[in-house]
Amino acid sequence: MPTILVSPLDETPRPATAPAPRLKTLAGKTVGLLDIGKPGGAIFLDRLAVLLEQRGAARIVRESKPTFTKPAPAEVMDRLAAAKVDAVIEGLAD
């Protein structure tokens, strides 16, 4: 019997879109760091927070997803929006 490999990727067709615009500077900006909950993610984001502050970010807002297997719940996204972040970086690790 032949072996059949199945792609784990979501193959749902989506229209091509432009990436989000990058910030011209970090000076005075609020950056959200979203931990998706994989092992090592918090360590990565801890270091990233230090680097962002060294490069001028005024404030770092940390949020975490309850599980990496699902999209962030509305409550997490609402808290990031309420914090008026200028950008969000999602961090994962393993």
Secondary structure, 3 states (H helix, E strand, C coil): CCCCCCCCCCCCCCCCCCCCCCCCCCECCEEEEEECCCCCHHHHHHHHHHHHHHCCECEEEEEECCCCCCCCCHHHHHHHHHCCCCEEEEECCC
